[in-house]
Structure formats: structure tokens, C-alpha cells
Amino acid sequence: AQQAAALVRTLGDGLDAETLAFLDENTRDEIVHVMGVAALARQLPALDTDDAVNIIEELEQGEIEDVLAALPAEDRVLVEEGLGYPEDSAGRMMQREIVTVPSFWTVGQTIDFLRSSQFGDTDFYLIFVVDPARSPIGEVSLGKLLCTPRPRRVGEIMQGDFRKIPADMDQEEVAILFRRYGMVSAPVIDEHGRLIGVITIDDVIGVIDEEAEEDLMAL
């Protein structure tokens, strides 16, 4: 942890924000302490919301308030919403950056939308198809989208057989579903059935590791 902290002092804002998401808790605590609130707030907008929430929720309450106050307004709203869900719930795990389109759009419209939108810095491989109420009705992989002629409707090629995760579902139940059905991602819905995020397998692997560690400690 001390060596990592020394490296952070050297790099300053040159530190890759993604690094923070992969550090163990003790090392990350030391690095955050060295960075300070202002530097941490500058780094967090570069992360997906699930990683940002995971980092912030481990801070002291006073530090959380200071970091949130220093975040850009748009990022602060997303992070605050994530922190508003129960601890160890799907809402805390989910990534808020998602791509949604209506079923009547064509493949060509969807591709043009992706190229002209704000998704350039977002890693994703699924596009969610939603109805007017923003309820998920299907999903399309990027591979399927790119291999389909532009005039085809998204509703014609979407996969409609998928499982939805309630935002208040316990993270251990989420992990069980992923293992049981071999899932790699799943949409998260609120109490009204509206799409609010996505959980991916990398988030679930982290939960599985946490649960295994807790079981071992209990022994």
C-alpha cells in the first residue's frame, strides 16, 4: 500500500482512474487518503457508475459528502442514486451507462445513433430495446447488430427471452441467477419495471469472491 501511495504521489492526475476499481480495499484506502477529496472527485467521472459507487461507499460519511459535492452535477446525481439503494443490492452493483433504443428503429438508425451519441467512452456489448414506458422488451448484441442489413427493424432481431433483475434484489441472489443460467449480463429494473441499469458478469465475479471470503471467515 505504501509503494502504491508513493506511485500516486508521483503520477498525480496522470493516474489511470480504472486502476482504482481493481485495487484491494486496504490499498485503495491508502491511495484515496494520499490523493485527497479533490483529486478523487476529478478521477471518478472517468469510471462507470458501478465502480464509482463501489469506491465511494467505502469512504467515511464526511468524505462521501465532500466527494459528492466536488463531482460534476450529472455524475453526482447518478452516484447518489446508486448509493440510495440498499447495501449489497443489485442497485448498488449496476452500471447506469446503458444504450436503449425503441423497437421500431432500424439497424441503420441504431448504428448512426451510436456513432453520433455520447457512447464513445462507454464499454458495452448489449443494446436494450425498450417500450414507451422504458420497460425492457428485448436486447441486441453488437455482433448481431453489425451483421444485420441496415433496413431491418431492431424489433425483428432482438432477443426477447432474458431475465430482469429487480434493483432491490440481494447481490447474492443475483450471483446465484448468473451462475444457474450462465448469464453474462442482465437488465436492472425499478419497482415500476423501468430499465435503470445493467449488471455484467465482472460485477458478479466480485460478489462471488466476497461471499466466498465471508464463508471462509465464518468457518
C-alpha positions in Angstrom: 0.0 0.0 0.0 2.9 2.4 0.8 4.5 1.7 -2.5 1.2 2.3 -4.3 0.7 5.6 -2.4 4.2 6.7 -3.4 3.4 6.0 -7.0 0.2 8.0 -6.8 2.2 11.0 -5.4 4.4 10.7 -8.5 1.7 10.3 -11.1 -0.7 12.9 -9.7 -3.7 13.3 -12.1 -1.8 11.1 -14.5 -3.1 8.1 -12.6 -5.5 5.9 -14.7 -8.8 6.1 -12.9 -9.6 2.5 -13.9 -6.7 1.4 -11.6 -8.8 2.4 -8.5 -11.5 -0.1 -9.4 -9.1 -3.1 -9.3 -7.3 -2.4 -6.0 -8.0 -4.2 -2.8 -9.8 -2.2 -0.1 -6.7 -1.5 2.1 -4.6 -0.3 -0.8 -7.4 1.8 -2.2 -8.0 3.4 1.2 -4.3 4.4 1.5 -4.3 5.8 -2.1 -7.5 7.8 -1.6 -6.1 9.2 1.6 -3.0 10.3 -0.4 -5.0 11.6 -3.3 -7.4 13.7 -1.3 -11.0 14.5 -2.0 -10.5 16.9 -4.9 -8.2 14.6 -6.9 -10.6 11.6 -6.3 -13.5 13.7 -7.5 -11.6 14.5 -10.7 -10.9 10.8 -11.3 -14.4 9.3 -10.6 -16.2 10.7 -13.7 -13.9 8.6 -15.9 -15.3 5.4 -14.2 -18.5 3.5 -14.8 -21.1 4.4 -12.2 -20.9 0.9 -10.6 -17.2 1.3 -10.0 -17.6 4.9 -8.7 -20.3 3.8 -6.2 -18.1 0.9 -5.1 -15.3 3.3 -4.3 -17.3 6.0 -2.6 -19.4 3.7 -0.4 -16.2 2.6 1.4 -15.4 6.1 2.5 -16.3 7.8 5.8 -19.5 9.7 5.7 -17.8 13.1 5.8 -15.5 12.0 2.9 -18.5 10.8 0.9 -20.3 14.2 1.3 -17.1 16.1 0.3 -16.5 13.9 -2.8 -20.2 14.1 -3.9 -20.1 17.9 -3.5 -16.9 18.1 -5.7 -18.4 15.9 -8.5 -19.9 17.4 -11.7 -23.7 17.7 -11.3 -24.6 14.9 -13.8 -22.2 12.4 -12.2 -23.3 13.4 -8.7 -26.9 12.6 -9.5 -26.1 9.1 -10.9 -23.8 8.2 -8.0 -26.3 9.5 -5.4 -29.0 7.4 -6.9 -26.7 4.3 -6.8 -25.9 5.0 -3.1 -29.6 5.3 -2.4 -30.2 1.6 -3.0 -29.7 -0.8 -0.1 -26.2 -2.0 0.6 -25.4 -5.3 -1.2 -28.3 -4.9 -3.6 -28.5 -5.0 -7.4 -29.0 -1.3 -7.4 -25.5 -0.8 -5.8 -23.9 -3.2 -8.3 -25.4 -2.0 -11.5 -23.9 0.2 -14.1 -26.0 3.2 -15.1 -24.5 3.7 -18.5 -26.7 1.8 -20.9 -27.8 2.1 -24.5 -31.5 1.9 -25.2 -33.5 2.2 -28.5 -37.2 1.7 -29.5 -38.2 -1.5 -31.3 -39.3 0.4 -34.4 -35.8 1.8 -35.2 -33.9 0.2 -38.0 -30.4 -1.3 -37.7 -29.2 1.7 -39.7 -30.8 4.2 -37.4 -29.3 2.5 -34.4 -25.8 2.4 -35.8 -26.0 6.0 -36.7 -27.3 6.9 -33.2 -24.3 5.1 -31.6 -21.8 6.8 -33.8 -23.3 10.3 -33.2 -24.0 10.0 -29.5 -22.1 10.2 -26.2 -21.3 6.5 -26.0 -17.7 6.8 -27.3 -16.2 6.4 -23.8 -18.6 3.7 -22.7 -17.8 0.0 -22.9 -20.9 -2.0 -23.9 -21.8 -5.0 -26.0 -25.6 -5.1 -25.5 -28.3 -2.7 -26.7 -31.6 -2.8 -24.8 -34.9 -2.4 -26.6 -37.5 -0.6 -24.6 -41.2 0.2 -24.9 -42.6 3.8 -24.5 -42.7 3.2 -20.7 -39.0 2.4 -20.7 -39.6 -1.2 -19.8 -37.0 -3.6 -21.4 -38.6 -5.8 -24.0 -35.5 -7.2 -25.7 -31.8 -7.0 -26.2 -29.5 -7.0 -29.2 -25.8 -7.8 -29.1 -23.4 -5.5 -31.1 -22.3 -8.5 -33.2 -25.9 -9.2 -34.2 -26.5 -5.5 -34.9 -23.4 -5.2 -37.1 -24.1 -8.3 -39.1 -27.7 -7.4 -40.0 -28.7 -5.3 -43.0 -29.5 -1.7 -42.2 -33.2 -1.7 -43.2 -34.1 -4.4 -40.7 -36.1 -3.3 -37.6 -34.5 -3.8 -34.3 -37.7 -5.4 -33.0 -37.2 -8.2 -35.6 -33.7 -9.2 -34.5 -33.9 -8.6 -30.7 -33.7 -11.4 -28.2 -36.8 -11.3 -26.1 -36.0 -14.2 -23.7 -34.0 -12.7 -20.9 -34.2 -12.2 -17.1 -34.8 -8.9 -15.4 -33.2 -8.1 -12.1 -35.1 -6.0 -9.5 -33.0 -3.2 -8.1 -33.6 -4.3 -4.5 -32.5 -8.0 -5.1 -29.7 -9.1 -2.8 -26.4 -9.4 -4.6 -26.0 -13.0 -3.5 -29.3 -13.8 -5.3 -28.1 -12.0 -8.4 -24.9 -14.1 -8.3 -27.0 -17.3 -8.0 -29.0 -16.4 -11.1 -25.9 -15.7 -13.1 -24.4 -19.0 -12.2 -27.6 -21.0 -12.6 -28.4 -19.7 -16.1 -24.9 -18.9 -17.4 -25.8 -15.2 -17.8 -23.2 -12.6 -18.8 -25.4 -9.6 -18.3 -28.9 -8.7 -17.2 -31.0 -5.5 -17.1 -32.0 -4.0 -13.8 -35.5 -2.6 -13.3 -37.1 -0.4 -10.7 -40.3 -1.0 -8.9 -42.3 0.2 -11.9 -40.5 -2.2 -14.3 -38.5 0.6 -15.9 -34.9 -0.1 -17.1 -32.4 1.7 -14.9 -29.1 -0.1 -15.3 -27.3 -3.3 -16.2 -25.3 -5.8 -14.3 -22.4 -7.6 -16.0 -20.5 -10.8 -15.2 -17.4 -8.9 -14.0 -19.5 -7.3 -11.2 -20.9 -10.7 -10.3 -17.5 -12.3 -10.1 -16.6 -9.7 -7.5 -19.7 -10.6 -5.4 -18.9 -14.3 -5.7 -15.4 -13.6 -4.3 -16.8 -11.5 -1.5 -19.3 -14.2 -0.5 -16.7 -16.9 -0.6 -14.4 -14.8 1.6 -17.2 -14.3 4.1 -18.0 -18.0 4.2 -14.3 -18.8 4.9 -14.1 -16.2 7.6 -17.3 -17.7 9.2 -15.5 -21.1 9.5 
